[in-house]
Amino acid sequence: MKNHFLALAVLILILDPMAAYAHRMEEVKTRPSIPGPSSKNMIVYLPDSYDSGENRYPVLYLLHGARGNERSWIQKGKIIQIIDSLEREGMMQETIVVFPNMNMYEDDEDYGNSRLKGAWESFFEMDGSTESTFMKDVVGLVDSLYRTIPEKNSRAIAGLSLGGMQAIQISASNPDSFGYVGAFSPLVSSVVKKGDHSGFYRRLGKRLMEQFRNPPELYSIMVGKRDFLEPHLDSFHNYLNEHGYEHEYRVTGGGHQWKNWISYCTLFMKELWK
């Protein structure tokens, strides 16, 4: 296994509570390129056919929200069963799915083996560091370790709530990297803690303009009518319309809840790689 961008990766079969999927999932421990924990975890889900051939695969990066970590989509969203079902029914092309830990931690003690963080703690610790190094520490590493298709239209990023904001911001800052963007009940901006990377969140309008010069194949925003962020996203939807930025905007029933995020992610995955 080779080093990539100073990242140290160790592949480990995942034990309980996901033992049923151990033969198809790997935990990757990486050394971030920014000050903080000595390593962070991400989970990589591999298609059934990965070990039986030399095919390359598109990649979906699926981001958790506040109070979450790299296991949230798997444990709370039961997303692996959904992916299996969609692929089995021919409704989704075989895809590598990556679940990174997107929280900000100060050091190994703060990290505490991927500890969950409170919502307010997550919001007020946003400093742009995890997002600004995402292409280097996550995408670059995944491309070096797995048989990916390292091209814009074979790469997707999506997330819920805080992770939806990160998907919006990361894709806008890397306009040639993601052909599919999904934001489920997202914030659009957050309180940013001052630091070396806090400029990452600035000038979103300018970054969106650059992103939509060569627009994503799919830019999807979904939110529930009873979600407290719905008025905020109506405004963002109107902004995108006013600038002629092609996107999909769905308002459904329900609020800021897993039931909606599971539904939104399922709809999004059905539209990938068309």
C-alpha positions in Angstrom: 0.0 0.0 0.0 1.5 3.3 -0.9 1.5 6.6 1.0 -0.5 9.4 -0.6 -0.2 13.1 0.3 1.4 12.2 3.7 -1.7 10.0 4.5 -1.1 6.8 6.3 -3.8 4.2 5.5 -4.5 0.9 7.2 -7.3 -1.3 5.9 -9.2 -3.1 8.6 -12.2 -5.4 8.3 -15.0 -3.8 10.3 -16.3 -5.7 13.3 -19.7 -5.3 15.0 -22.2 -3.7 14.6 -21.6 -4.1 10.9 -20.1 -7.6 10.8 -22.8 -8.7 8.3 -21.1 -6.4 5.7 -17.5 -7.0 6.7 -16.6 -8.7 3.5 -17.6 -5.6 1.5 -16.5 -2.8 3.7 -13.2 -1.5 4.9 -12.2 1.0 7.5 -9.4 3.3 6.3 -7.3 5.1 8.9 -5.7 8.2 7.4 -3.3 10.8 8.8 -4.8 14.2 8.0 -2.5 16.9 6.4 -3.7 19.5 9.0 -3.0 19.8 12.7 -5.3 17.7 14.8 -5.7 13.9 15.5 -2.9 11.7 14.4 -5.5 9.7 12.3 -9.1 9.8 11.3 -11.5 7.1 10.1 -13.5 6.7 7.0 -15.5 3.7 5.8 -15.3 2.5 2.2 -18.1 0.3 0.8 -17.1 -1.8 -2.2 -19.4 -3.3 -4.9 -19.9 -7.1 -5.0 -17.8 -7.4 -8.1 -14.9 -5.4 -6.9 -12.7 -8.4 -6.0 -13.6 -10.5 -9.0 -12.2 -8.3 -11.8 -10.3 -5.2 -12.8 -13.2 -2.8 -13.4 -13.0 0.8 -12.3 -16.0 2.3 -10.5 -17.6 5.7 -9.9 -17.5 7.0 -6.3 -20.1 8.6 -4.1 -18.8 10.5 -1.0 -21.6 10.6 1.6 -21.3 13.0 4.4 -22.9 12.9 7.8 -24.4 15.8 9.7 -23.9 17.3 13.2 -24.0 14.7 16.0 -22.7 12.2 13.4 -19.6 10.4 12.3 -18.5 8.0 9.5 -21.0 5.3 10.7 -24.1 7.4 10.9 -25.4 6.8 7.4 -24.8 3.0 7.9 -26.2 2.7 11.4 -29.1 5.2 11.4 -29.8 5.5 7.7 -29.5 1.8 6.9 -28.0 3.0 3.6 -26.1 -0.2 2.8 -29.3 -2.2 2.5 -30.7 0.4 0.2 -27.6 0.4 -2.0 -27.7 -3.4 -2.2 -31.3 -3.3 -3.2 -30.9 -0.5 -5.8 -27.9 -2.3 -7.4 -29.7 -5.7 -7.3 -32.7 -4.2 -9.1 -30.6 -2.4 -11.7 -31.6 1.0 -10.4 -28.1 2.0 -9.5 -24.8 1.3 -11.2 -22.2 -0.4 -9.0 -20.5 2.3 -7.0 -17.8 2.7 -4.4 -19.4 4.6 -1.5 -17.1 6.5 0.9 -18.2 7.6 4.4 -15.6 10.1 5.8 -15.6 11.6 9.3 -16.1 15.3 8.6 -16.0 16.6 12.2 -13.3 19.0 13.4 -11.2 17.6 16.3 -8.3 19.4 18.1 -6.2 16.3 18.9 -6.3 12.6 19.7 -8.0 13.2 23.0 -10.7 15.3 21.5 -11.1 12.8 18.6 -11.7 10.0 21.1 -11.9 7.3 18.3 -14.5 9.1 16.2 -16.6 10.4 19.1 -19.9 11.9 18.2 -20.1 15.7 18.7 -23.1 17.8 19.8 -24.8 19.9 17.2 -23.7 23.3 18.7 -20.2 22.0 19.2 -20.1 21.0 15.5 -21.5 24.3 14.3 -19.2 26.6 16.2 -16.1 24.6 15.5 -16.5 24.9 11.7 -13.2 26.4 10.5 -12.9 25.2 6.9 -10.0 22.9 7.6 -11.7 19.6 6.9 -13.4 20.9 3.8 -10.3 22.7 2.4 -8.3 19.5 2.6 -11.0 17.1 1.5 -9.7 16.7 -2.1 -6.2 15.9 -0.7 -7.0 13.8 2.4 -10.1 12.0 1.3 -10.6 12.0 -2.5 -6.9 11.7 -3.3 -6.4 8.9 -0.9 -9.4 6.9 -2.2 -8.2 7.3 -5.8 -4.8 6.0 -4.7 -6.1 2.9 -2.9 -9.1 1.8 -5.0 -9.9 1.3 -8.7 -11.9 4.5 -9.0 -12.8 6.5 -12.2 -11.1 9.7 -11.2 -13.2 12.0 -13.3 -15.8 14.7 -12.6 -18.8 12.9 -14.0 -17.9 9.7 -12.2 -17.7 11.4 -8.8 -20.6 12.5 -6.5 -20.8 14.2 -3.2 -23.8 14.5 -1.0 -24.7 15.0 2.7 -27.4 15.8 5.2 -27.8 19.0 7.2 -24.3 20.2 8.1 -22.9 17.6 5.7 -25.2 19.0 3.0 -23.6 22.4 3.5 -20.2 20.8 3.2 -21.2 19.2 0.0 -22.3 22.6 -1.4 -19.1 24.3 -0.3 -16.7 21.6 -1.3 -18.2 21.1 -4.7 -18.3 24.9 -5.3 -14.6 25.1 -4.4 -13.7 22.2 -6.7 -15.8 22.9 -9.8 -14.0 20.3 -11.9 -14.3 17.5 -9.4 -17.9 16.6 -8.8 -20.5 15.9 -11.5 -23.3 15.1 -9.0 -24.1 17.1 -5.9 -26.8 16.3 -3.3 -27.8 18.5 -0.4 -30.4 17.1 1.9 -31.9 19.6 4.4 -28.6 21.6 4.1 -27.4 24.7 5.7 -25.9 26.9 3.0 -23.4 28.7 5.4 -22.5 28.4 9.0 -20.8 30.3 11.8 -17.1 30.0 10.9 -14.4 29.8 13.5 -11.5 32.1 12.6 -8.3 30.3 11.6 -5.9 29.5 8.8 -8.7 27.9 6.7 -11.7 30.1 7.5 -11.5 31.8 4.1 -12.8 28.6 2.6 -16.4 29.6 3.2 -16.1 33.1 1.7 -17.4 34.3 -1.6 -19.8 31.3 -2.3 -21.5 33.4 -5.0 -18.3 33.7 -6.9 -17.5 30.0 -6.5 -21.0 29.0 -7.6 -20.6 31.1 -10.7 -17.4 29.2 -11.6 -19.0 25.9 -10.8 -21.9 26.5 -13.1 -19.8 27.6 -16.0 -19.5 23.9 -16.6 -22.5 22.7 -14.5 -22.8 19.4 -12.6 -24.9 16.8 -14.3 -27.1 16.9 -11.2 -27.3 19.5 -8.5 -30.1 18.4 -6.2 -31.5 20.1 -3.0 -34.2 18.5 -1.0 -36.0 19.6 2.2 -39.2 19.0 4.1 -42.0 21.5 4.5 -41.7 21.3 8.3 -37.9 21.6 8.3 -36.7 24.8 10.1 -34.3 25.3 7.2 -37.0 25.3 4.5 -37.4 29.1 4.2 -33.6 29.4 4.1 -33.5 26.9 1.2 -36.3 28.6 -0.6 -34.1 31.7 -0.8 -31.1 29.7 -2.0 -33.3 28.0 -4.6 -34.5 31.5 -5.8 -30.9 32.7 -5.9 -29.9 29.7 -8.1 -32.9 30.4 -10.4 -32.1 34.1 -10.7 -28.6 33.3 -11.9 -29.8 30.6 -14.3 -28.0 27.8 -12.4 -29.7 24.5 -13.4 -30.7 22.5 -10.3 -33.3 20.2 -8.9 -35.3 21.5 -5.8 -37.7 19.2 -4.0 -39.9 20.1 -1.1 -41.5 17.1 0.6 -43.5 16.5 3.7 -41.8 16.0 7.1 -39.0 17.9 8.8 -35.4 17.7 9.8 -35.3 13.9 10.2 -33.7 10.6 9.1 -36.9 9.5 7.4 -36.5 12.3 4.9 -32.8 12.0 4.5 -33.0 8.3 3.7 -35.7 9.0 1.1 -33.7 11.9 -0.4 -30.5 9.9 -0.6 -32.4 7.0 -2.3 -33.8 9.4 -4.9 -30.4 10.9 -5.4 -28.6 7.6 -5.9 -31.2 6.5 -8.5 -30.1 9.5 -10.6 -26.4 8.9 -10.5 -24.3 8.2 -13.5 -27.1 8.7 -16.1 
